[in-house]
């Protein structure tokens, strides 16, 4: 009988991996180490000797935090001197106002502990404290340890030669406690353990020094002669002889427990409790400090008497769904708090288990039902939404959520937002009811999704179908429909739909891509049914230089099936409209810009491979079967499947996109800057004037010489795109966001000028904060709203619910993090990945070990199936050099379970070619047997992997740093644990105040992770941004709106005062100044800047001899939205004055 895989098996395996990693990091699996420093052996909870320059324990505080009501912020003076007594009088403490905020130490700490707030009971606080840590002593090697210390055997037959005596360090565990501490409530004091810990340390040191193999204090390290290594007896005789007369090496270790009590005005007492390494630092021989560590330090505090209060509140807005309280702050560690909040334990390897939520679906969201009877099914969903809202209303009325008055008001606003979402959904149904063509397109789109899904799924998630239907009024508006009824008798209006920017916010992997692809398919089919026979329907933009091949492959699959549906819908009118195609609109580094017949002849096989942007066939499903064929006659680059022979509906050069006008354009946001340089760009927004054998065009002739009667006039109904979709919205920030915003409002204005309607703005993201401001500054819309609406509980809404496992919630990912005491973080990250991979490999080779761990599995086959989800790791690095370093380290790593083959490691970065990325993803998700040399064991990747590159099988991830932004951290870690329980390991180095703060509050930080995302900084009114974009905006406006390409034509207009005023009015609209979304003063300021800019450009055009407009303006129009000077990276010197740096950062 085969064992059945379950969530319990995954949880057991991941917990075992965490335990193994923790044991390896802490050095618990080895009592003796040879020729290794203790600080390199133990990497958790390490305390180094005290520097004596810093007597107060080092803190690792990060960002300032908000205190709870009635809780004061107490600052600690870094140089405060500790008295050498167990209790200090109150006068030895500075006043609260005199204390300074601690800075982060640039060296490993010498103290570790926690901060608590406790209200005394009956005038005092009683604590019970336990301490445990490891110390190391030096010992003589055994015969085998000596022979293996240099990695090679010594031949005892050699007449001469020697080797250095190996150094062995032995690990000893010191346990102390419980220690009882009584703290009077009204006194400021310091307490110590009264020497209890030092007594236990001395006892262990005595035991170590009494051992026969205790290392003497040699004047210099002895050399072992070869003849002494003939056998164990000869080696022992030699040792006995050389140790004579030398004293034993006894480490001068000093350790203590210290508690600081500081009464607060609100009646609580601030307690700071530390385990401290008081061993004096050896200034003459610093390397000795690496032996005199306290490692794997654990501190447990049990509150026996006293009421525990929060130490602080996280610096995030108050929200009734989130708990901002921090009950204990770690210092150089994280803290685990018991459920009753009476026991507090330090946790050097911090843990947080992220709950998994299910995105709900229902019978009514089946593609098959919506393709036949959509209105009835959607009405059932609407009624279910109404019922949810009514239940919510009852909970508010009865205050079942036990909220205070302010929180109840916020909860009611959330309910109102959900009710508005119901109204928008009903308006979408009403739009289909008033325009049968829209309903027909919606039904056809669901048939498309049936074929796209290929049985992998058969229905929409509720948030997807509600979102798609809610956007349908934007399509109906373009046909003049602005109102309807649903349910019958209930009027609905959507006049302002195009003035609202929609933001689709859902966690990564939730299906937002499928939602907007479904909407795009519906819009394309609606265009064909309403008489838009040609032109662009939707433009999907991403802010990355290199688009994800997976996203492009998915979009192409939808376009392929949409074209098949077009053929079924139009039947005898099929020839009257263009086929549905996708245009890949990116920079020349990936695809050609302007293609000429001569260019086709010059293409080499390598060029054709570089221009192959998708490897798999959407028609037959062939893997890596697509090849690029040059077509000289039509000047085309055709993607064709070598298996089924089908040509893909894909245009990859700019020339082809301008000439054939694909229904969907997919490209980078940078490409919109082309409007200031390329007169052909306007055809994408305003449609063609004529058609010839080479495609569509505008002007007097085509690029290949066709003119006059060779050009056939073609009308275009509503030529502008209906949808403008931006993915990964949060990446459009700072300069990129400001520049993009100027070009986006230009495109919206030009589209509205010709079609009378601007495109509907839709943005999708997984991480966003302050989206209203960002969307307004990017697109000039009056309002912005986020979908889907949340519910009245944190993980439960109409659209989602926690995934249950009996009475508990299943976990999505388990995050662990630690603070390395030293070494290169990239090396340590690769080492952690190696430990995880080696552990899994051991279970593959020894299945009985795995079956013992995962007790629910009954046989080796089930175990092997489980391990297939955990035998590959992703190592996330911060830069290109780190990627190379991590890959090399993993390959060189000596992993015991990889004796039969070397680890197979691939490295992906922004320099990786699309085909290479595709190959790695396919190899990761469709692996050969683990024993096969081609089995992929690890992927090392930079931040390029954070967006759009999806691995189905990667469930182990290690980050060598915490990314600069929380949004990036969320995106990066979302690559792990898509379908199975994921494990994320993050290194949090001590030199960063920010990462130290995260480490000290690890659980609370991750529990509020989505709310830690900072608002995206975008300011379209920045004067420097206007200076940089104006040349391109001006040229784009003149070429597209006025049809003027030459400098002399533009100068003639600028000389005419009336025409000049008209151009200025258009420029104001192009910059979004006609919208009511912005402050009046800001609009006035920008209008003045535009007047000055056009004056400057007039002067530039008059003083140049360039023929064309875009060549005569100064500066030249932007070729990319990243066409700015790069910043110069720098870092502070280790000798920098920390106090001065903090002052400068505050100023």
Secondary structure by P-SEA (a helix, b strand, c coil): cbbbbcaaaaaaaaaaaaaaaaaaaaccccccccccccccccccccccccccccccccccccccccccccbbbbbbcccccccccccccccccccccccccccccccccccccbbbbbbbcccbbbbbbbbbbbbbbbbbbcaaaaaacccccccccccccccccbbbbbbbbbbbccbbbbbcccccccccccaaaaaaaaaaaaaaaaccccccccccbbbbcccccccaaaaaaaaaaaaccccccccccccbbbbbbbbccccbbbbbbbbccccccccccaaaaaaacccbbbbbbbbcbbbbbbcccccccccccccccccbbbccbbbbbcccccbbbbbcbbbbbbbbbbbccccccccccccccaaaaaaaaaaaaaaaaaaaaaaaaaccccccaaaaaaaaaaaaaaaaaaaaaaaaaaaaaacaaaaaaaaaaaaaaaaaaccccccccaaaaaaaaaaaaaaaaaaccccccccccbbbbccccccbbbbbcccccccaaaaaaaaaaaaaaaaaaacccccccbbbbbccccccaaaaaaaaaaaaaaaaaaaaaaccccccccccccccccccccccccccaaaaaaccaaaaaaaccccccccccccccbbbbbbcccccbbbbbccccccccccccaaaaaacccccccccccccccccccccccccccccccccccccccccccccccccccbbbbbbccccccbbbbcccccccaaaaaaaaaaaaaaaaaaaaacccccbbbbbbccccaaaaaaaaccccccccccccccccccccccccccccccbbbbcbbbbbbbbccccaaaaaaaaaaaaaaaaaaaaacaaaaaaaacccccaaaaaaaaccccbbbbbbccaaaaaaaaaaaaaccccccccccbbbbbbcccccaaaaaaaaaaaaccccccccccccbbbbccccccccccccccbbbbccccccaaaaaaaacccccccbbbbbbbbbcccaaaaaaaaaaaaaaaacccccccbbbbcccaaaaaaaaaaaaaaaaaaccccccaaaaaaaaacaaaaaaaaaaaaaaaccccccccaaaaaaaaaaaaaaaaaaaaaaaacccccccccccccccccccccbbbbbbbbcccccaaaaaaaaac
